[in-house]
């Protein structure tokens, strides 16, 4: 599997390019609107055909390029059944998205938002804003729920093998990846912490809302396209 | 081999952690002073022993944590024979640094600076500021020389197998890695460009000097430690 990590420095968002090296079929996870030309250039240079755009959730801090990529490449947009209405394919727990011969398994991991998904491909886990490196997503808007997030991480993600590589949607400290084993042992919000302790910690955090919240959420429900755009529908 | 990419968002510098998973011996390539606690925490959490700090060159845009890491861990600092006088080991073309059983091969790749090294470990090339992703290091200070840089990249680095993974010291567009084959084919400064064209392009660039140039170069010649520090010497 070809895997490339890409970064948006404004929102500290990671985008992932996954591809099968034989068939050249590819998927982008959580692409960012401002980088659509960078990402299309990389696909062209690597000789890849974008078949899917996978959203981990309706983002509140940046706008997706999913709709633009669909229009420019013919890729299909994948989101949670509880996620963006503009998606071409709505998925849930246990579903599999086939990127050529690569099987991308859908894991429902709600708690940061109610539509949060993680994706597992081989030993690579794309954990969205559920599990971050030495942290977690916040739970104070978009139907976030700290108890649900604790369960998603500790029951669903931490049941994966310890050497599963963790690729989150964000990092703010300059880390790029982790493993399930590392997060079990060293994530300060989770290691040795009960569900009740996690809920109390998350409910007592006082952090400013994302600057783009009011713009990004409706834009991302339309795959990043302006209201009334002819390309909103799949 | 365990490999972690770390990032300094202020200077867009990548630091690399390399380690042998059996012996737990590790090296850091181009660590940044502001992140010394992050990097020491990661070494501790992963149960690694830092044995070497490898500098690709005397940096002009950020200050190294090499001296601090040496003092805190006992690691030895490695630099070019033309590089920082404070280093414990001065190396050149063909030398090998042994990180436990991992062989890190030294490649002299001058041109960005006269002391620029790249390091090759397995199929991973740490290309410093010589070869960047779809770009190169600048050549307008610290004895930079565009003709020398062209030769370093096209003769030395481009003679490696096409699937060699390229991990540069910087990226400013959100890319994290490339390959030798990709850069041969798609690097706009090099693909299909003659040595004379490259020299003309580099000599005609007009870009501001790094903000920290006057502070960083002398600091890095002292491994990032203040003048007169008892820990400057190895």
Interface residues (C-beta under 8 A of the other chain):
Chain A: X4 X5 X6 X7 X8 X9 X12 X15 X35 X38 X42 X45 X46 X173 X174 X175 X176 X177 X182 X185 X186
Chain B: X4 X5 X6 X7 X8 X9 X12 X15 X35 X38 X42 X45 X46 X173 X174 X175 X176 X177 X182 X185 X186
